[in-house]
Amino acid sequence: MRLHTDYERDCWAPLNLDLSGAHLHDLDLSGCILGELVCRRTQFQGTTRVNGAIINRAVCLDGAVFAGDADFSDTYFGGEVRLSGVCWNGRVDFQGAGSPSS
């Protein structure tokens, strides 16, 4: 599932995205600009791409399961990042990711 094209990327800026409990395959949020991202108990299948995204507020992945690879490289986190109980079953990449306090 890909949520944007390059043209639409700026239109998502005020969006708070709650995918809690969803079952997602090949989620692609790469380069998106979001307000808040909530994925409590979300099941991620395939490759999850959030690389290069800007998430201006909180991120909550509590209880999420990543069955495949997850790429969060170069992602900007502007608020709290919650990862309680996350299950990583594939390769995960946070290289270059950061927040205002990092």
Jmol script that loads the backbone (N, CA, C; Angstrom):
load data "model"
ATOM      1  N   MET A   1       0.850  -1.168   0.000  1.00  0.00           N
ATOM      2  CA  MET A   1       0.000   0.000   0.000  1.00  0.00           C
ATOM      3  C   MET A   1       0.895   1.231   0.000  1.00  0.00           C
ATOM      4  N   ARG A   2       0.746   2.083  -0.991  1.00  0.00           N
ATOM      5  CA  ARG A   2       1.509   3.319  -1.069  1.00  0.00           C
ATOM      6  C   ARG A   2       0.520   4.473  -0.954  1.00  0.00           C
ATOM      7  N   LEU A   3       0.809   5.417  -0.056  1.00  0.00           N
ATOM      8  CA  LEU A   3      -0.148   6.482   0.225  1.00  0.00           C
ATOM      9  C   LEU A   3       0.057   7.758  -0.573  1.00  0.00           C
ATOM     10  N   HIS A   4       1.107   7.834  -1.363  1.00  0.00           N
ATOM     11  CA  HIS A   4       1.332   9.107  -2.029  1.00  0.00           C
ATOM     12  C   HIS A   4       2.146   8.952  -3.301  1.00  0.00           C
ATOM     13  N   THR A   5       2.063   9.963  -4.112  1.00  0.00           N
ATOM     14  CA  THR A   5       3.024  10.162  -5.184  1.00  0.00           C
ATOM     15  C   THR A   5       3.840  11.377  -4.774  1.00  0.00           C
ATOM     16  N   ASP A   6       4.875  11.707  -5.508  1.00  0.00           N
ATOM     17  CA  ASP A   6       5.684  12.875  -5.140  1.00  0.00           C
ATOM     18  C   ASP A   6       4.844  14.144  -5.089  1.00  0.00           C
ATOM     19  N   TYR A   7       3.901  14.304  -5.989  1.00  0.00           N
ATOM     20  CA  TYR A   7       3.059  15.499  -6.021  1.00  0.00           C
ATOM     21  C   TYR A   7       2.196  15.603  -4.765  1.00  0.00           C
ATOM     22  N   GLU A   8       1.661  14.473  -4.302  1.00  0.00           N
ATOM     23  CA  GLU A   8       0.734  14.498  -3.178  1.00  0.00           C
ATOM     24  C   GLU A   8       1.415  14.579  -1.818  1.00  0.00           C
ATOM     25  N   ARG A   9       2.727  14.401  -1.769  1.00  0.00           N
ATOM     26  CA  ARG A   9       3.426  14.294  -0.488  1.00  0.00           C
ATOM     27  C   ARG A   9       3.088  15.440   0.460  1.00  0.00           C
ATOM     28  N   ASP A  10       3.112  16.672   0.031  1.00  0.00           N
ATOM     29  CA  ASP A  10       2.858  17.807   0.918  1.00  0.00           C
ATOM     30  C   ASP A  10       1.406  17.881   1.381  1.00  0.00           C
ATOM     31  N   CYS A  11       0.499  17.246   0.662  1.00  0.00           N
ATOM     32  CA  CYS A  11      -0.911  17.270   1.051  1.00  0.00           C
ATOM     33  C   CYS A  11      -1.173  16.455   2.315  1.00  0.00           C
ATOM     34  N   TRP A  12      -0.271  15.545   2.682  1.00  0.00           N
ATOM     35  CA  TRP A  12      -0.456  14.701   3.846  1.00  0.00           C
ATOM     36  C   TRP A  12       0.038  15.368   5.128  1.00  0.00           C
ATOM     37  N   ALA A  13       0.675  16.524   5.028  1.00  0.00           N
ATOM     38  CA  ALA A  13       1.344  17.142   6.173  1.00  0.00           C
ATOM     39  C   ALA A  13       0.485  17.227   7.439  1.00  0.00           C
ATOM     40  N   PRO A  14      -0.780  17.621   7.374  1.00  0.00           N
ATOM     41  CA  PRO A  14      -1.541  17.722   8.613  1.00  0.00           C
ATOM     42  C   PRO A  14      -2.157  16.391   9.062  1.00  0.00           C
ATOM     43  N   LEU A  15      -1.933  15.322   8.303  1.00  0.00           N
ATOM     44  CA  LEU A  15      -2.610  14.062   8.550  1.00  0.00           C
ATOM     45  C   LEU A  15      -2.064  13.337   9.771  1.00  0.00           C
ATOM     46  N   ASN A  16      -2.956  12.947  10.675  1.00  0.00           N
ATOM     47  CA  ASN A  16      -2.633  12.026  11.757  1.00  0.00           C
ATOM     48  C   ASN A  16      -3.138  10.670  11.297  1.00  0.00           C
ATOM     49  N   LEU A  17      -2.242   9.714  11.152  1.00  0.00           N
ATOM     50  CA  LEU A  17      -2.572   8.423  10.573  1.00  0.00           C
ATOM     51  C   LEU A  17      -2.635   7.357  11.663  1.00  0.00           C
ATOM     52  N   ASP A  18      -3.813   6.745  11.841  1.00  0.00           N
ATOM     53  CA  ASP A  18      -4.002   5.688  12.829  1.00  0.00           C
ATOM     54  C   ASP A  18      -4.355   4.401  12.092  1.00  0.00           C
ATOM     55  N   LEU A  19      -3.415   3.471  12.084  1.00  0.00           N
ATOM     56  CA  LEU A  19      -3.595   2.181  11.419  1.00  0.00           C
ATOM     57  C   LEU A  19      -3.647   1.049  12.442  1.00  0.00           C
ATOM     58  N   SER A  20      -4.051   1.370  13.652  1.00  0.00           N
ATOM     59  CA  SER A  20      -4.083   0.392  14.741  1.00  0.00           C
ATOM     60  C   SER A  20      -4.936  -0.818  14.374  1.00  0.00           C
ATOM     61  N   GLY A  21      -4.364  -2.012  14.620  1.00  0.00           N
ATOM     62  CA  GLY A  21      -5.088  -3.250  14.379  1.00  0.00           C
ATOM     63  C   GLY A  21      -5.161  -3.683  12.926  1.00  0.00           C
ATOM     64  N   ALA A  22      -4.620  -2.890  12.022  1.00  0.00           N
ATOM     65  CA  ALA A  22      -4.690  -3.218  10.596  1.00  0.00           C
ATOM     66  C   ALA A  22      -3.701  -4.328  10.246  1.00  0.00           C
ATOM     67  N   HIS A  23      -3.971  -5.015   9.149  1.00  0.00           N
ATOM     68  CA  HIS A  23      -3.063  -5.995   8.562  1.00  0.00           C
ATOM     69  C   HIS A  23      -2.615  -5.407   7.238  1.00  0.00           C
ATOM     70  N   LEU A  24      -1.350  -5.023   7.148  1.00  0.00           N
ATOM     71  CA  LEU A  24      -0.842  -4.290   5.997  1.00  0.00           C
ATOM     72  C   LEU A  24       0.243  -5.078   5.279  1.00  0.00           C
ATOM     73  N   HIS A  25       0.266  -4.989   3.964  1.00  0.00           N
ATOM     74  CA  HIS A  25       1.276  -5.664   3.160  1.00  0.00           C
ATOM     75  C   HIS A  25       2.042  -4.630   2.343  1.00  0.00           C
ATOM     76  N   ASP A  26       3.364  -4.619   2.488  1.00  0.00           N
ATOM     77  CA  ASP A  26       4.236  -3.704   1.742  1.00  0.00           C
ATOM     78  C   ASP A  26       3.829  -2.242   1.912  1.00  0.00           C
ATOM     79  N   LEU A  27       3.624  -1.809   3.146  1.00  0.00           N
ATOM     80  CA  LEU A  27       3.288  -0.409   3.421  1.00  0.00           C
ATOM     81  C   LEU A  27       4.446   0.490   3.003  1.00  0.00           C
ATOM     82  N   ASP A  28       4.143   1.533   2.267  1.00  0.00           N
ATOM     83  CA  ASP A  28       5.175   2.467   1.804  1.00  0.00           C
ATOM     84  C   ASP A  28       4.792   3.887   2.199  1.00  0.00           C
ATOM     85  N   LEU A  29       5.426   4.393   3.252  1.00  0.00           N
ATOM     86  CA  LEU A  29       5.254   5.781   3.690  1.00  0.00           C
ATOM     87  C   LEU A  29       6.530   6.573   3.429  1.00  0.00           C
ATOM     88  N   SER A  30       7.413   6.048   2.596  1.00  0.00           N
ATOM     89  CA  SER A  30       8.695   6.710   2.342  1.00  0.00           C
ATOM     90  C   SER A  30       8.461   8.119   1.819  1.00  0.00           C
ATOM     91  N   GLY A  31       9.158   9.069   2.436  1.00  0.00           N
ATOM     92  CA  GLY A  31       9.074  10.463   2.016  1.00  0.00           C
ATOM     93  C   GLY A  31       7.812  11.194   2.435  1.00  0.00           C
ATOM     94  N   CYS A  32       6.899  10.534   3.124  1.00  0.00           N
ATOM     95  CA  CYS A  32       5.665  11.204   3.561  1.00  0.00           C
ATOM     96  C   CYS A  32       5.953  12.218   4.668  1.00  0.00           C
ATOM     97  N   ILE A  33       5.098  13.205   4.756  1.00  0.00           N
ATOM     98  CA  ILE A  33       5.130  14.163   5.862  1.00  0.00           C
ATOM     99  C   ILE A  33       3.822  13.975   6.614  1.00  0.00           C
ATOM    100  N   LEU A  34       3.930  13.531   7.874  1.00  0.00           N
ATOM    101  CA  LEU A  34       2.744  13.227   8.665  1.00  0.00           C
ATOM    102  C   LEU A  34       2.774  14.013   9.974  1.00  0.00           C
ATOM    103  N   GLY A  35       1.608  14.121  10.593  1.00  0.00           N
ATOM    104  CA  GLY A  35       1.527  14.682  11.930  1.00  0.00           C
ATOM    105  C   GLY A  35       1.887  13.619  12.940  1.00  0.00           C
ATOM    106  N   GLU A  36       1.003  12.639  13.118  1.00  0.00           N
ATOM    107  CA  GLU A  36       1.180  11.570  14.096  1.00  0.00           C
ATOM    108  C   GLU A  36       0.979  10.236  13.388  1.00  0.00           C
ATOM    109  N   LEU A  37       1.701   9.211  13.825  1.00  0.00           N
ATOM    110  CA  LEU A  37       1.549   7.864  13.277  1.00  0.00           C
ATOM    111  C   LEU A  37       1.302   6.894  14.425  1.00  0.00           C
ATOM    112  N   VAL A  38       0.131   6.237  14.409  1.00  0.00           N
ATOM    113  CA  VAL A  38      -0.242   5.292  15.448  1.00  0.00           C
ATOM    114  C   VAL A  38      -0.531   3.943  14.791  1.00  0.00           C
ATOM    115  N   CYS A  39       0.194   2.921  15.226  1.00  0.00           N
ATOM    116  CA  CYS A  39       0.044   1.567  14.680  1.00  0.00           C
ATOM    117  C   CYS A  39       0.069   0.546  15.804  1.00  0.00           C
ATOM    118  N   ARG A  40      -0.835   0.678  16.755  1.00  0.00           N
ATOM    119  CA  ARG A  40      -0.909  -0.263  17.878  1.00  0.00           C
ATOM    120  C   ARG A  40      -1.424  -1.610  17.374  1.00  0.00           C
ATOM    121  N   ARG A  41      -0.708  -2.681  17.720  1.00  0.00           N
ATOM    122  CA  ARG A  41      -1.096  -4.050  17.363  1.00  0.00           C
ATOM    123  C   ARG A  41      -1.299  -4.229  15.857  1.00  0.00           C
ATOM    124  N   THR A  42      -0.610  -3.457  15.060  1.00  0.00           N
ATOM    125  CA  THR A  42      -0.693  -3.569  13.603  1.00  0.00           C
ATOM    126  C   THR A  42       0.205  -4.702  13.124  1.00  0.00           C
ATOM    127  N   GLN A  43      -0.257  -5.445  12.127  1.00  0.00           N
ATOM    128  CA  GLN A  43       0.504  -6.547  11.537  1.00  0.00           C
ATOM    129  C   GLN A  43       1.077  -6.064  10.206  1.00  0.00           C
ATOM    130  N   PHE A  44       2.403  -6.015  10.108  1.00  0.00           N
ATOM    131  CA  PHE A  44       3.079  -5.581   8.887  1.00  0.00           C
ATOM    132  C   PHE A  44       3.665  -6.802   8.179  1.00  0.00           C
ATOM    133  N   GLN A  45       3.230  -7.055   6.961  1.00  0.00           N
ATOM    134  CA  GLN A  45       3.731  -8.155   6.152  1.00  0.00           C
ATOM    135  C   GLN A  45       4.558  -7.582   5.003  1.00  0.00           C
ATOM    136  N   GLY A  46       5.492  -8.348   4.500  1.00  0.00           N
ATOM    137  CA  GLY A  46       6.324  -7.853   3.407  1.00  0.00           C
ATOM    138  C   GLY A  46       7.291  -6.797   3.911  1.00  0.00           C
ATOM    139  N   THR A  47       7.664  -5.892   3.028  1.00  0.00           N
ATOM    140  CA  THR A  47       8.603  -4.824   3.378  1.00  0.00           C
ATOM    141  C   THR A  47       7.846  -3.562   3.761  1.00  0.00           C
ATOM    142  N   THR A  48       8.183  -3.008   4.912  1.00  0.00           N
ATOM    143  CA  THR A  48       7.592  -1.754   5.384  1.00  0.00           C
ATOM    144  C   THR A  48       8.612  -0.655   5.161  1.00  0.00           C
ATOM    145  N   ARG A  49       8.206   0.403   4.434  1.00  0.00           N
ATOM    146  CA  ARG A  49       9.118   1.509   4.120  1.00  0.00           C
ATOM    147  C   ARG A  49       8.578   2.806   4.723  1.00  0.00           C
ATOM    148  N   VAL A  50       9.373   3.390   5.633  1.00  0.00           N
ATOM    149  CA  VAL A  50       9.055   4.689   6.222  1.00  0.00           C
ATOM    150  C   VAL A  50      10.278   5.595   6.035  1.00  0.00           C
ATOM    151  N   ASN A  51      11.237   5.136   5.261  1.00  0.00           N
ATOM    152  CA  ASN A  51      12.497   5.853   5.076  1.00  0.00           C
ATOM    153  C   ASN A  51      12.275   7.254   4.507  1.00  0.00           C
ATOM    154  N   GLY A  52      13.013   8.202   5.088  1.00  0.00           N
ATOM    155  CA  GLY A  52      12.942   9.581   4.621  1.00  0.00           C
ATOM    156  C   GLY A  52      11.664  10.311   4.980  1.00  0.00           C
ATOM    157  N   ALA A  53      10.810   9.691   5.790  1.00  0.00           N
ATOM    158  CA  ALA A  53       9.562  10.346   6.192  1.00  0.00           C
ATOM    159  C   ALA A  53       9.837  11.395   7.269  1.00  0.00           C
ATOM    160  N   ILE A  54       8.924  12.340   7.371  1.00  0.00           N
ATOM    161  CA  ILE A  54       8.947  13.340   8.439  1.00  0.00           C
ATOM    162  C   ILE A  54       7.663  13.139   9.235  1.00  0.00           C
ATOM    163  N   ILE A  55       7.821  12.752  10.498  1.00  0.00           N
ATOM    164  CA  ILE A  55       6.667  12.544  11.368  1.00  0.00           C
ATOM    165  C   ILE A  55       6.799  13.570  12.484  1.00  0.00           C
ATOM    166  N   ASN A  56       5.990  14.604  12.401  1.00  0.00           N
ATOM    167  CA  ASN A  56       6.163  15.783  13.250  1.00  0.00           C
ATOM    168  C   ASN A  56       5.742  15.601  14.698  1.00  0.00           C
ATOM    169  N   ARG A  57       4.878  14.628  14.980  1.00  0.00           N
ATOM    170  CA  ARG A  57       4.433  14.411  16.361  1.00  0.00           C
ATOM    171  C   ARG A  57       4.738  12.972  16.773  1.00  0.00           C
ATOM    172  N   ALA A  58       3.982  12.412  17.659  1.00  0.00           N
ATOM    173  CA  ALA A  58       4.264  11.089  18.237  1.00  0.00           C
ATOM    174  C   ALA A  58       4.137   9.953  17.228  1.00  0.00           C
ATOM    175  N   VAL A  59       4.919   8.905  17.506  1.00  0.00           N
ATOM    176  CA  VAL A  59       4.835   7.636  16.786  1.00  0.00           C
ATOM    177  C   VAL A  59       4.593   6.558  17.830  1.00  0.00           C
ATOM    178  N   CYS A  60       3.571   5.744  17.631  1.00  0.00           N
ATOM    179  CA  CYS A  60       3.276   4.654  18.555  1.00  0.00           C
ATOM    180  C   CYS A  60       3.152   3.358  17.757  1.00  0.00           C
ATOM    181  N   LEU A  61       4.084   2.441  18.011  1.00  0.00           N
ATOM    182  CA  LEU A  61       4.066   1.128  17.368  1.00  0.00           C
ATOM    183  C   LEU A  61       3.870   0.029  18.413  1.00  0.00           C
ATOM    184  N   ASP A  62       3.335   0.362  19.575  1.00  0.00           N
ATOM    185  CA  ASP A  62       3.177  -0.598  20.661  1.00  0.00           C
ATOM    186  C   ASP A  62       2.453  -1.857  20.196  1.00  0.00           C
ATOM    187  N   GLY A  63       3.092  -3.017  20.421  1.00  0.00           N
ATOM    188  CA  GLY A  63       2.481  -4.296  20.089  1.00  0.00           C
ATOM    189  C   GLY A  63       2.460  -4.639  18.608  1.00  0.00           C
ATOM    190  N   ALA A  64       3.088  -3.845  17.779  1.00  0.00           N
ATOM    191  CA  ALA A  64       3.106  -4.118  16.334  1.00  0.00           C
ATOM    192  C   ALA A  64       3.995  -5.322  16.030  1.00  0.00           C
ATOM    193  N   VAL A  65       3.684  -6.015  14.950  1.00  0.00           N
ATOM    194  CA  VAL A  65       4.478  -7.156  14.504  1.00  0.00           C
ATOM    195  C   VAL A  65       4.930  -6.891  13.076  1.00  0.00           C
ATOM    196  N   PHE A  66       6.244  -6.899  12.878  1.00  0.00           N
ATOM    197  CA  PHE A  66       6.836  -6.722  11.559  1.00  0.00           C
ATOM    198  C   PHE A  66       7.335  -8.089  11.096  1.00  0.00           C
ATOM    199  N   ALA A  67       6.601  -8.728  10.177  1.00  0.00           N
ATOM    200  CA  ALA A  67       6.951 -10.061   9.703  1.00  0.00           C
ATOM    201  C   ALA A  67       8.090 -10.020   8.685  1.00  0.00           C
ATOM    202  N   GLY A  68       8.273  -8.885   8.041  1.00  0.00           N
ATOM    203  CA  GLY A  68       9.342  -8.723   7.053  1.00  0.00           C
ATOM    204  C   GLY A  68      10.279  -7.619   7.463  1.00  0.00           C
ATOM    205  N   ASP A  69      11.008  -7.096   6.495  1.00  0.00           N
ATOM    206  CA  ASP A  69      11.957  -6.012   6.752  1.00  0.00           C
ATOM    207  C   ASP A  69      11.234  -4.687   6.995  1.00  0.00           C
ATOM    208  N   ALA A  70      11.860  -3.816   7.805  1.00  0.00           N
ATOM    209  CA  ALA A  70      11.314  -2.492   8.091  1.00  0.00           C
ATOM    210  C   ALA A  70      12.417  -1.454   7.919  1.00  0.00           C
ATOM    211  N   ASP A  71      12.172  -0.464   7.084  1.00  0.00           N
ATOM    212  CA  ASP A  71      13.160   0.571   6.798  1.00  0.00           C
ATOM    213  C   ASP A  71      12.677   1.918   7.314  1.00  0.00           C
ATOM    214  N   PHE A  72      13.302   2.393   8.394  1.00  0.00           N
ATOM    215  CA  PHE A  72      13.023   3.701   8.978  1.00  0.00           C
ATOM    216  C   PHE A  72      14.236   4.622   8.802  1.00  0.00           C
ATOM    217  N   SER A  73      15.126   4.283   7.893  1.00  0.00           N
ATOM    218  CA  SER A  73      16.349   5.072   7.717  1.00  0.00           C
ATOM    219  C   SER A  73      16.013   6.504   7.310  1.00  0.00           C
ATOM    220  N   ASP A  74      16.791   7.436   7.852  1.00  0.00           N
ATOM    221  CA  ASP A  74      16.658   8.864   7.540  1.00  0.00           C
ATOM    222  C   ASP A  74      15.273   9.428   7.843  1.00  0.00           C
ATOM    223  N   THR A  75      14.557   8.801   8.759  1.00  0.00           N
ATOM    224  CA  THR A  75      13.240   9.296   9.162  1.00  0.00           C
ATOM    225  C   THR A  75      13.417  10.313  10.292  1.00  0.00           C
ATOM    226  N   TYR A  76      12.665  11.403  10.226  1.00  0.00           N
ATOM    227  CA  TYR A  76      12.682  12.431  11.271  1.00  0.00           C
ATOM    228  C   TYR A  76      11.494  12.192  12.193  1.00  0.00           C
ATOM    229  N   PHE A  77      11.771  12.063  13.489  1.00  0.00           N
ATOM    230  CA  PHE A  77      10.731  11.884  14.497  1.00  0.00           C
ATOM    231  C   PHE A  77      10.656  13.156  15.337  1.00  0.00           C
ATOM    232  N   GLY A  78       9.569  13.898  15.230  1.00  0.00           N
ATOM    233  CA  GLY A  78       9.434  15.163  15.934  1.00  0.00           C
ATOM    234  C   GLY A  78       8.849  15.056  17.317  1.00  0.00           C
ATOM    235  N   GLY A  79       8.408  13.867  17.713  1.00  0.00           N
ATOM    236  CA  GLY A  79       7.818  13.679  19.029  1.00  0.00           C
ATOM    237  C   GLY A  79       8.254  12.356  19.621  1.00  0.00           C
ATOM    238  N   GLU A  80       7.533  11.931  20.644  1.00  0.00           N
ATOM    239  CA  GLU A  80       7.840  10.677  21.331  1.00  0.00           C
ATOM    240  C   GLU A  80       7.692   9.491  20.374  1.00  0.00           C
ATOM    241  N   VAL A  81       8.589   8.513  20.504  1.00  0.00           N
ATOM    242  CA  VAL A  81       8.514   7.268  19.725  1.00  0.00           C
ATOM    243  C   VAL A  81       8.326   6.124  20.709  1.00  0.00           C
ATOM    244  N   ARG A  82       7.189   5.424  20.599  1.00  0.00           N
ATOM    245  CA  ARG A  82       6.867   4.313  21.500  1.00  0.00           C
ATOM    246  C   ARG A  82       6.994   2.999  20.746  1.00  0.00           C
ATOM    247  N   LEU A  83       7.789   2.071  21.299  1.00  0.00           N
ATOM    248  CA  LEU A  83       8.051   0.788  20.651  1.00  0.00           C
ATOM    249  C   LEU A  83       7.820  -0.383  21.619  1.00  0.00           C
ATOM    250  N   SER A  84       6.957  -0.210  22.596  1.00  0.00           N
ATOM    251  CA  SER A  84       6.731  -1.234  23.613  1.00  0.00           C
ATOM    252  C   SER A  84       6.119  -2.494  22.995  1.00  0.00           C
ATOM    253  N   GLY A  85       6.785  -3.630  23.213  1.00  0.00           N
ATOM    254  CA  GLY A  85       6.247  -4.905  22.758  1.00  0.00           C
ATOM    255  C   GLY A  85       6.296  -5.138  21.267  1.00  0.00           C
ATOM    256  N   VAL A  86       7.080  -4.358  20.535  1.00  0.00           N
ATOM    257  CA  VAL A  86       7.195  -4.549  19.079  1.00  0.00           C
ATOM    258  C   VAL A  86       7.960  -5.835  18.801  1.00  0.00           C
ATOM    259  N   CYS A  87       7.507  -6.589  17.817  1.00  0.00           N
ATOM    260  CA  CYS A  87       8.166  -7.824  17.407  1.00  0.00           C
ATOM    261  C   CYS A  87       8.780  -7.608  16.020  1.00  0.00           C
ATOM    262  N   TRP A  88      10.107  -7.661  15.961  1.00  0.00           N
ATOM    263  CA  TRP A  88      10.831  -7.470  14.693  1.00  0.00           C
ATOM    264  C   TRP A  88      11.272  -8.849  14.194  1.00  0.00           C
ATOM    265  N   ASN A  89      10.729  -9.339  13.099  1.00  0.00           N
ATOM    266  CA  ASN A  89      11.081 -10.649  12.562  1.00  0.00           C
ATOM    267  C   ASN A  89      11.983 -10.580  11.346  1.00  0.00           C
ATOM    268  N   GLY A  90      12.212  -9.404  10.829  1.00  0.00           N
ATOM    269  CA  GLY A  90      13.086  -9.225   9.676  1.00  0.00           C
ATOM    270  C   GLY A  90      14.171  -8.216  10.004  1.00  0.00           C
ATOM    271  N   ARG A  91      14.820  -7.735   8.978  1.00  0.00           N
ATOM    272  CA  ARG A  91      15.856  -6.716   9.146  1.00  0.00           C
ATOM    273  C   ARG A  91      15.167  -5.382   9.419  1.00  0.00           C
ATOM    274  N   VAL A  92      15.717  -4.610  10.363  1.00  0.00           N
ATOM    275  CA  VAL A  92      15.179  -3.279  10.660  1.00  0.00           C
ATOM    276  C   VAL A  92      16.312  -2.270  10.560  1.00  0.00           C
ATOM    277  N   ASP A  93      16.036  -1.125   9.954  1.00  0.00           N
ATOM    278  CA  ASP A  93      17.061  -0.109   9.710  1.00  0.00           C
ATOM    279  C   ASP A  93      16.579   1.242  10.207  1.00  0.00           C
ATOM    280  N   PHE A  94      17.273   1.791  11.219  1.00  0.00           N
ATOM    281  CA  PHE A  94      17.008   3.135  11.715  1.00  0.00           C
ATOM    282  C   PHE A  94      18.221   4.051  11.437  1.00  0.00           C
ATOM    283  N   GLN A  95      19.105   3.640  10.560  1.00  0.00           N
ATOM    284  CA  GLN A  95      20.304   4.425  10.288  1.00  0.00           C
ATOM    285  C   GLN A  95      19.937   5.819   9.782  1.00  0.00           C
ATOM    286  N   GLY A  96      20.514   6.833  10.406  1.00  0.00           N
ATOM    287  CA  GLY A  96      20.269   8.213  10.012  1.00  0.00           C
ATOM    288  C   GLY A  96      18.973   8.788  10.520  1.00  0.00           C
ATOM    289  N   ALA A  97      18.161   7.992  11.218  1.00  0.00           N
ATOM    290  CA  ALA A  97      16.908   8.499  11.775  1.00  0.00           C
ATOM    291  C   ALA A  97      17.214   9.342  13.002  1.00  0.00           C
ATOM    292  N   GLY A  98      16.344  10.300  13.298  1.00  0.00           N
ATOM    293  CA  GLY A  98      16.608  11.140  14.447  1.00  0.00           C
ATOM    294  C   GLY A  98      15.434  11.990  14.859  1.00  0.00           C
ATOM    295  N   SER A  99      15.683  12.758  15.910  1.00  0.00           N
ATOM    296  CA  SER A  99      14.678  13.655  16.473  1.00  0.00           C
ATOM    297  C   SER A  99      15.364  14.947  16.879  1.00  0.00           C
ATOM    298  N   PRO A 100      14.579  15.944  17.283  1.00  0.00           N
ATOM    299  CA  PRO A 100      15.196  17.215  17.676  1.00  0.00           C
ATOM    300  C   PRO A 100      16.203  17.071  18.810  1.00  0.00           C
ATOM    301  N   SER A 101      16.019  16.079  19.685  1.00  0.00           N
ATOM    302  CA  SER A 101      16.926  15.926  20.818  1.00  0.00           C
ATOM    303  C   SER A 101      18.092  14.993  20.534  1.00  0.00           C
ATOM    304  N   SER A 102      18.156  14.417  19.330  1.00  0.00           N
ATOM    305  CA  SER A 102      19.251  13.475  19.048  1.00  0.00           C
ATOM    306  C   SER A 102      20.432  14.163  18.405  1.00  0.00           C
TER     307      SER A 102
END
end "model"
wireframe off; spacefill off
backbone 0.3
color backbone group
